Amino acid sequence: MNQTNRAPYFFIAPAVILFLLFTAYPILASLYLSFQRYEGGSYSFVGLANYSRLMGDSIFWTALSNTFIIFIFQVPIMLILAMILASVLNSQLLKLKGFFRVSFFLPAVTSLVAYSLLFSVMLQDNGLFNELLSYIGIGPIPWLSDATWAKVSIIMAMTWRWTGYNMIIFLAALQNIPEEMYEAASIDGAGKIRQFFSITIPNLKPIILFAGILSTIGTLQLFDEPFNLTSGGPGNATMTLGLYIYENGFEYFDFSYGSAVAYVVVVLVAVLSFVQFKFTGDKS
């Protein structure tokens, strides 16, 4: 190999080295760690013992159940809202588009801690939410101290934060749909709703799949909102897989067991992504 042929490898070498050190190595090391146990000051190979332990761990099943409940409700609500907002903001009739686009996207770049603290204050028994509800005759709701309402609070906070982010993705895709398709549909007598379901949705199908997979991965790794808003409580009502991994690793220092939980998340992400590909019929 002459000097000219080696030049591309020289330029990509820093990126490859960083990838191997900070991405590939931790992935493989945590997989190896999930088959070990720390006893007597050293790690020993225990095979599938950590995964067998998961089967009898009630907190793990609670965390899995909570994660799926939040996933089933939050992801569809967020994607539908994002799609509707993107369609409205793509309309030629709307003024101040830039202002509205920035306003809806702003939560995605807001500090996680700052927005969690804000929601925590607003969701208190005497907070803004209950104050507003009192004007329409609804009594105070225990947003953060009741098992069901605590999950609703997590879903509300996540929807507020990530709807604008997905809206921008849909908006970029909408601007690639030829306007002539809508004009032809209007000439044929198709209304706005018919155009939305017959033109917009089919053309957005790959983007819906992309946003759905990103949201699935994000929800299965959910950590920040339950950690900052409820600390997994009340009881373990908002304990998620991401929070359970953190607790095992950095509170109980059981990194092997935490790694086993993490690889359950990896398998779930792979299975759900495969199902989404099959459901949308995308073969590419």
C-alpha positions in Angstrom: 0.0 0.0 0.0 1.5 3.3 -1.1 1.4 6.6 0.8 -1.6 7.9 -1.2 -3.7 4.8 -0.4 -2.9 5.1 3.3 -4.1 8.7 3.6 -7.8 7.9 4.1 -6.9 5.5 6.9 -4.8 8.1 8.6 -7.6 10.6 8.6 -10.3 8.2 10.0 -7.9 6.7 12.5 -8.7 9.2 15.4 -12.5 8.6 15.0 -12.0 4.8 14.8 -9.7 4.8 17.9 -12.2 6.9 19.9 -15.1 4.6 18.8 -13.2 1.5 19.9 -12.2 3.0 23.2 -15.4 4.7 24.3 -18.1 2.8 22.4 -17.1 -0.7 21.4 -15.0 -1.6 24.5 -17.7 -0.5 27.1 -20.3 -2.5 25.1 -18.2 -5.7 25.1 -16.9 -5.2 28.6 -20.4 -4.8 30.1 -21.5 -8.0 28.2 -18.6 -9.9 29.7 -19.4 -8.3 33.1 -23.0 -9.6 33.0 -21.7 -13.1 33.2 -19.6 -12.4 36.3 -20.1 -11.8 40.0 -18.1 -9.7 42.5 -17.3 -11.8 45.5 -14.4 -11.7 48.0 -12.7 -8.7 46.3 -12.6 -10.2 42.8 -14.8 -11.1 39.9 -15.6 -14.7 39.0 -17.4 -16.2 36.0 -20.9 -17.4 37.0 -22.5 -18.0 33.5 -26.1 -17.1 33.3 -26.6 -16.7 37.1 -27.3 -12.9 36.8 -29.9 -13.5 34.1 -31.5 -16.4 36.2 -31.6 -14.0 39.2 -33.7 -11.6 37.1 -36.5 -14.1 36.7 -37.1 -14.1 40.5 -36.5 -10.4 41.0 -39.9 -8.7 41.7 -38.4 -5.2 41.4 -37.1 -6.0 37.9 -40.5 -7.1 36.8 -42.1 -4.0 38.3 -39.5 -1.8 36.4 -40.2 -3.8 33.2 -44.0 -3.3 33.6 -43.7 0.4 34.4 -41.4 1.0 31.4 -43.9 -0.7 29.1 -46.9 1.1 30.5 -45.1 4.4 29.9 -43.9 3.3 26.5 -47.4 2.2 25.3 -49.1 5.5 26.3 -46.3 8.1 25.8 -44.8 7.2 22.4 -48.1 7.1 20.4 -49.4 10.3 22.0 -46.1 12.1 21.4 -45.8 11.0 17.8 -49.4 11.8 16.9 -49.1 15.3 18.5 -45.8 15.8 16.7 -47.3 14.9 13.4 -50.3 17.1 13.8 -48.1 20.1 14.9 -45.7 19.5 12.0 -48.7 19.5 9.5 -50.1 22.7 11.0 -46.7 24.5 11.0 -46.2 23.4 7.4 -49.4 25.2 6.3 -49.0 28.1 4.0 -51.8 29.9 5.8 -50.0 30.1 9.2 -48.1 33.3 10.1 -45.1 33.5 12.5 -44.0 30.0 11.6 -40.4 30.6 12.9 -41.7 31.7 16.3 -44.0 28.7 16.7 -41.3 26.2 15.5 -38.7 27.6 18.0 -41.3 27.6 20.8 -42.2 24.0 20.3 -38.6 22.8 19.9 -37.3 24.8 22.9 -38.2 22.1 25.5 -35.8 19.6 23.7 -32.8 21.8 24.5 -33.9 22.8 28.0 -31.7 21.5 30.9 -33.1 18.2 32.1 -32.6 19.1 35.8 -34.2 22.6 35.3 -37.3 21.3 33.6 -37.7 18.4 36.0 -37.5 20.9 38.9 -40.1 23.1 37.2 -42.5 20.2 36.7 -41.9 19.0 40.3 -43.0 22.4 41.6 -46.0 22.7 39.3 -47.1 19.1 40.2 -47.1 19.7 44.0 -50.5 19.4 45.8 -50.6 23.2 45.9 -48.8 23.7 42.6 -49.9 25.4 39.3 -51.7 22.3 37.9 -54.0 21.8 40.9 -54.5 25.5 41.1 -55.8 25.6 37.5 -57.9 22.5 38.0 -59.6 24.1 41.1 -61.0 26.8 38.8 -63.1 24.2 36.9 -64.2 22.4 40.1 -61.7 19.5 40.1 -60.1 18.8 43.5 -56.4 18.5 44.0 -54.8 15.5 42.3 -51.9 13.7 44.0 -49.7 13.9 40.9 -46.4 12.7 42.5 -47.7 10.7 45.5 -50.2 8.4 43.9 -48.9 5.3 41.9 -51.1 5.9 38.8 -50.9 9.7 38.7 -47.1 9.5 39.2 -46.9 7.6 35.9 -49.2 10.1 34.3 -46.8 12.9 35.5 -43.8 11.1 33.9 -45.8 10.7 30.6 -46.8 14.4 30.6 -43.2 15.6 31.3 -41.8 13.4 28.6 -44.4 14.4 26.1 -43.8 18.1 26.8 -40.0 17.7 26.3 -39.9 15.5 23.2 -42.9 16.4 21.1 -41.1 19.4 19.6 -38.0 17.3 18.7 -40.1 14.8 16.7 -42.1 17.6 15.2 -38.9 19.1 13.6 -38.1 15.7 12.1 -41.7 15.4 10.7 -41.6 19.0 9.5 -38.3 18.4 7.5 -39.9 15.4 5.9 -43.1 17.2 5.1 -41.2 19.9 3.2 -39.9 17.2 0.8 -43.4 16.1 -0.3 -44.2 17.8 -3.7 -46.9 20.5 -3.4 -48.2 19.3 -6.8 -49.6 16.1 -5.1 -51.8 18.2 -2.8 -52.9 20.4 -5.7 -53.8 17.4 -7.8 -55.7 15.9 -4.8 -57.6 19.2 -4.3 -58.6 19.3 -8.0 -60.0 15.8 -7.5 -62.1 17.0 -4.6 -60.0 15.5 -1.7 -60.4 17.5 1.5 -57.6 18.3 4.0 -58.3 15.2 6.1 -58.3 12.9 3.1 -55.1 14.5 1.9 -53.5 13.9 5.3 -54.3 10.2 5.4 -53.8 9.5 1.6 -50.7 11.7 0.9 -49.0 12.9 4.1 -49.1 9.6 6.1 -47.9 7.3 3.3 -45.0 9.7 2.4 -44.0 10.0 6.1 -43.9 6.3 6.6 -40.1 5.9 6.7 -39.8 9.0 9.0 -42.6 7.6 11.3 -40.6 4.4 11.6 -37.4 6.3 12.3 -39.0 8.5 15.0 -40.8 5.4 16.4 -37.5 3.5 16.8 -35.7 6.5 18.4 -38.6 7.0 20.8 -38.7 3.3 21.7 -35.0 3.3 22.5 -35.3 6.5 24.5 -38.3 5.2 26.5 -36.7 1.9 27.3 -33.7 3.8 28.6 -35.9 6.2 30.6 -34.0 7.6 33.6 -34.0 11.3 34.0 -37.7 12.0 34.5 -38.4 9.3 37.1 -35.1 10.1 38.9 -35.7 13.8 39.1 -39.5 13.8 39.6 -40.3 10.8 41.7 -37.0 8.9 42.5 -38.9 5.8 41.3 -41.7 6.2 43.8 -44.2 6.1 45.4 -43.0 2.6 46.3 -41.6 1.4 43.0 -44.5 2.8 41.0 -42.3 4.7 38.6 -39.2 2.5 38.8 -38.0 2.0 35.2 -35.3 -0.3 33.7 -32.9 2.7 33.3 -33.4 3.7 36.9 -33.0 0.1 38.1 -29.7 -0.2 36.2 -28.5 3.0 37.9 -29.5 1.8 41.3 -27.7 -1.5 40.9 -24.6 0.0 39.5 -24.1 3.2 41.4 -26.0 2.7 44.7 -25.5 -1.0 45.3 -22.2 -1.2 43.3 -23.5 -4.5 41.7 -22.2 -3.7 38.2 -22.6 -7.3 37.0 -26.3 -7.5 37.8 -26.8 -4.0 36.4 -25.0 -5.1 33.2 -27.4 -8.0 32.9 -30.4 -5.7 33.2 -28.8 -3.4 30.6 -28.6 -6.3 28.1 -32.2 -7.2 28.7 -32.9 -3.6 27.5 -30.7 -4.2 24.4 -32.7 -7.3 23.5 -36.0 -5.5 24.1 -34.9 -2.6 21.8 -33.9 -5.1 19.1 -37.2 -7.1 19.3 -39.4 -3.9 19.4 -37.5 -2.4 16.4 -38.0 -5.6 14.5 -41.7 -5.6 15.2 -41.9 -2.0 14.1 -40.2 -2.8 10.8 -42.6 -5.7 10.3 -45.6 -3.6 11.3 -44.8 -0.8 8.8 -43.8 -3.3 6.1 -40.4 -1.6 5.6 -38.0 -4.1 4.0 -35.1 -1.7 3.4 
